[in-house]
Amino acid sequence: MGAFGEGLAMLAAAGGPDIHPHALDDSATRARWERNVANVGADVARVQQFFFDVLDERAPVDSLQEQGMSFFGVQVVYGRVAHGDDG
């Protein structure tokens, strides 16, 4: 659940809510951010359903990690880009 704070960290790193979090990034990165922000309602519903499925033991145990990690999308770690399901 701690990953939900990442959006606030992005805004803080950008300098505040009036500065685009990817103002210094390339246009593809900004476009991906805009696309993901536009889908936040549906994405939150998917995460919620995943948690309900886990709690109700409806989620297949052998795919829990894969399902959970799919919510992270594109991650940049030490200059390398790793893709989740939106890559």
N, C-alpha and C positions, 0 to 999 in steps of 0.2 A: 504494500500500500504506500510505501514511502516514495515511490517513483512519481506520484502525483504532484509532489513539490517541485519537480523539474521545470515545469512551466514558469513558476515564480522565480526560480533560479535563472532561467533564460531572460526574463524581464529585468531582473536585477543586474545581470551581466551586461545587458544592452544599455543600461543607464536609466531605465525607467519605462513606464508604460507608453510613453509618447514616442519611443524609438523602436523601430522594427527589430525584433530579436535577431534577424539575419540581415541587417542593413549592410554589413560588410561582406556578406557571402555572395556567391554567384547567383544568377537568376534562377537556375534549376533548384537550388537549395531554398530560395525564397518561395518559389512556386510550390514546392513540396510542403513547406510550412503552411502556406495559405490553404492548400488542398486539405491538409490534415486538420487544420483549425475549423474549416468548414464542415468537417465530418465528426466533430467532437461529440455531438449528441448521440449519433449512432455508435461511435466507438465506446462511449461510456456505457451504453446499453449492452454492448458485446462483453465488456469487462464484467459488468454486473451479472450477466447471465453465466459467465464462466465461473464466478465465485459461487453463485447459487448452485450450479451443477457440481462443483467440488464439495460444497457443504452437504448437499443432498446425495452425494456419492453416485451421481449420474455420469460424471466425466470418466472416460476410460483412463485408468491409472497409468497405463503404459504411454499415454500421450500428454499427460499433464504438463510436463516441462516444455514440450514443443508448443503446446497451446498457450501457455503462460508467456513464453518468450516471444511469441508472435505479436504481442501487444507493444513491444518496444520499438518496432520499426527500424529506421536507419539510425545507427549509432556511430559516432566518430570517436575513435579511441586512439590517442597518440598519433593523429594524422591519418589513420587508416579508417576507411568506411566499411562497416559491417551492416548487412541488410537483414531486416526481419521480413515480414510479409508484404511490405510496401516498396521494396527495393527495386 
